[in-house]
Amino acid sequence: MHLVKRITVSIALGAFAALGCAAHGPLSPEDAFARLTTAYARSDAAALEALLSSDSKKKISTIVQSITRMDEAQRRALSTRLEIDPSQLTALTVRGYLALQFSKGDRLGADVYREAVRHPILRTEKSGTRAVVTASNGMGIVFVKEGRYWLLDISDY
């Protein structure tokens, strides 16, 4: 009986330790590319937001702040172009902005990242904390290492 309890406890502790050590973010540029592919396949703004580098989030936050500060006429013009209700732009967030980008890309079919992740990886070139993953269509996607994780860097676009 004690042996069964010890085995059960050992299994439970082993499972707990394995879960605790599991990676929460992409540990390689190739893993980040795979997660980006999944985010685009699902139009998952939350997953894409989690993949963004801190500089990329700052850049998008600046864009979002500019949109939320627009006057009513500007907001109406932009919402007409995006085919959304103007009220959606009033309280826009980074995740909301990414969701709009997915929607726009789905509607117009014009999204370079969506096109790149439709293709397999041709090569990865790393230099320090920066990597360029090139898809077989020739599109290079930049990832940067922040801590343990490789994240999408769109701060130069």
N, C-alpha and C positions, 0 to 999 in steps of 0.2 A: 504494500500500500504506500509506504514512504517512497519507494522507488518510483512509482507512478506519479506522485506529487512532485518529486524532484525533476523528473523528465518534463512534466507539464510546465513547471516553473521555468526550467531551462529553455524550453521552446518559446515560451511567452517572452522571456527576457531577450532571447536571440532575435525574435521578430521585432521587438521594440527597438533594439539597438540597430537593426538593419533599417528600420523606418526612420530612425533619428539621423542616420548617416546618409540617407538618400539625398541625392542632389535636388535642389529646388529650382535651379536655373541651369542654363546651358553651359556645360563645362568645356565645350570646344566650339569653334566657329561653325563646324559642320552640324553640330547639334542645334546651334542657334538658327542656322539655315533651315533645318528640318522643322523646328518649332515655328519659324516664320511661314513656312509652307503650310503647316497645319492651320495657323491663324488665318491665313488668306483663304484656304479651302473652306473654312467655317465662317468667314467674315466675323471673326472674334476680336472685337476691339479691346477687350480686357486682356486677352493673351498678347496682342500686339503691344499694348501699353506696357506689359510686364517685360517685354523684350527690348524696350527702348533704353538707350544709354541716358545717363543723367543730363548730358548736354542736349540730347535730342528732346527730352521732356521739357527742358528749359525753353528751347526754340519753339516748340509747339505751344507752350504756355504763353509765350509772348504773342504768338499769332492769335490764340484764343482771347487774350486780354484785349487785343486790338478789335476783334470782332464784337466782343461784349460791350465795348465802349462806343460802338458806332451809333450815330443818331438814327432816328426812326426811318428816315428816307433811305439811308445807306443799308440798314438792316433789311428793309423791304426789298431793295434791289438785289441784294445778295441772296435772300431767301427765294426770290423768284427764279434767279439763275440756278439755285440748287434744288429747286422744286420742293421746298419745305415750308412749313409755317414759320413766320418771323419770330414767334415766341421761342422757338427752339434755339435761336441764336442768343437770346438774352442771358441765359444761364448755362452757356456752353462750357464744357469741361474738356480736358485733354482726351478722355475716353470718348466723349460725345463727338469731338472733332474727328477722331479716328473712325468712328462709326459712320460719320458723314463721308469720309474719304472712301470707305468700303462701298457705301451706297452709290456714290458718284462713279467709282470704278466699275461696279456691277452694271450700272445703267449705260455708261459711255464706253466701257471696254477699254479705257485709256488709263492704265496704271502700270508703270514700269516694274514695280515690285511684283505685282500679280503675274506679269508676264515672265519675269525672271524665275520665280519659284515654280513655274510650270515645267522647268527644265532641270535635269540632274546637274550635280556639281561637276564641273570640268576640272577645276583645281582650286587650291587654297594657298594663298601666299601670306605668311605671317612675318611681322616685323615688330618685335617687342610686344606691346599691348594692343597692336592694331593688326587686323587681318582683312584681306579682301578675298571673298569667296566668289569665284567666277562660275556662273552657270554656263551650260553648253550653248546658250544663245549669245554668249559674249558679254552679258551684263554682269558687272562686278558689284557686289554688295559689301559694304564696309561694316565690320564689327569691331568693337573695342572691348578690352577686358577691364572689368571693374570688379575688384576683389577677385572672387573665384570664377565669376561668370562672364561669358561673352555676350555682348548686347549689341543690338542694331544701332548704328550711328548714322543719323541723317542730318547731323548738325551742320555739315558743309553744303547741303543742298539749298 
